[in-house]
Amino acid sequence: ALMNEIIRITLTEYYALSEKITKPCPLEDEQEMVDAMMEKYLDNERILDAYFARLKELLKQSPPGRLELEMKQRQIENLIKKHGLNFI
């Protein structure tokens, strides 16, 4: 029942937003604002695409297991700091 309610609300919001988006702006100023927002959105998308492409390249160059090893080392360092265990 809860899942059905979540789906119903989500669909209702989706249809309402879709209807708002498809309606043309009544004022020219608002259309200019929407165009500017869309351009900024597209710029952000381009930046994110470039970032993820670079991240994929870096991950390909990274040896397998390196990230997991670094994360484990950080966890150990944090535990040592947290509990005051300094063996060095």
C-alpha positions in Angstrom: 0.0 0.0 0.0 2.8 2.4 0.9 4.7 1.6 -2.3 1.5 2.2 -4.4 1.0 5.6 -2.7 4.7 6.5 -3.4 4.2 5.5 -7.0 1.0 7.5 -7.3 2.5 10.7 -5.8 5.6 10.4 -8.0 3.5 9.9 -11.1 1.2 12.8 -10.2 4.2 15.1 -9.6 5.8 13.9 -12.9 2.7 14.6 -14.9 2.3 18.0 -13.3 5.9 19.0 -14.0 5.6 17.6 -17.6 2.6 19.8 -18.2 4.3 22.9 -16.8 7.4 22.3 -19.0 5.4 21.8 -22.2 3.5 25.0 -21.8 5.2 28.0 -23.4 6.1 30.9 -21.2 3.5 33.7 -21.4 6.0 36.5 -21.1 9.1 37.1 -23.2 11.2 37.9 -20.1 10.4 34.5 -18.6 11.3 32.7 -21.8 14.7 34.5 -21.8 15.2 33.4 -18.2 14.3 29.8 -19.1 16.7 29.9 -22.0 19.5 31.2 -19.8 18.7 28.5 -17.2 18.8 25.8 -19.9 22.1 27.1 -21.2 23.6 27.0 -17.7 22.2 23.5 -17.3 23.8 22.4 -20.5 27.1 24.0 -19.5 27.0 22.0 -16.2 26.2 18.8 -18.2 29.3 19.4 -20.4 31.5 20.0 -17.3 30.1 16.8 -15.6 30.6 14.8 -18.8 34.2 15.9 -19.1 34.8 15.2 -15.4 33.4 11.7 -15.6 35.3 11.0 -18.8 38.5 12.0 -17.0 37.6 10.0 -14.0 37.1 6.9 -16.2 40.6 7.4 -17.7 42.2 7.8 -14.3 40.4 4.7 -13.0 41.7 2.7 -16.0 45.3 3.8 -15.2 45.0 2.9 -11.5 46.2 -0.5 -10.6 43.5 -3.0 -9.4 42.8 -2.9 -5.7 44.7 0.4 -5.1 41.6 2.3 -4.2 40.5 -0.4 -1.7 44.0 -0.4 -0.2 44.0 3.4 0.3 40.5 3.3 1.8 41.6 0.5 4.2 44.7 2.5 5.2 42.6 5.6 5.9 40.2 3.6 8.1 43.2 2.2 10.1 44.7 5.7 10.5 41.3 7.0 11.6 40.9 4.2 14.2 44.4 4.9 15.5 43.7 8.6 15.8 40.3 7.9 17.4 41.5 5.4 20.0 44.9 7.0 20.6 46.7 3.8 19.5 50.1 5.0 18.3 52.6 2.1 17.9 55.2 4.2 16.1 
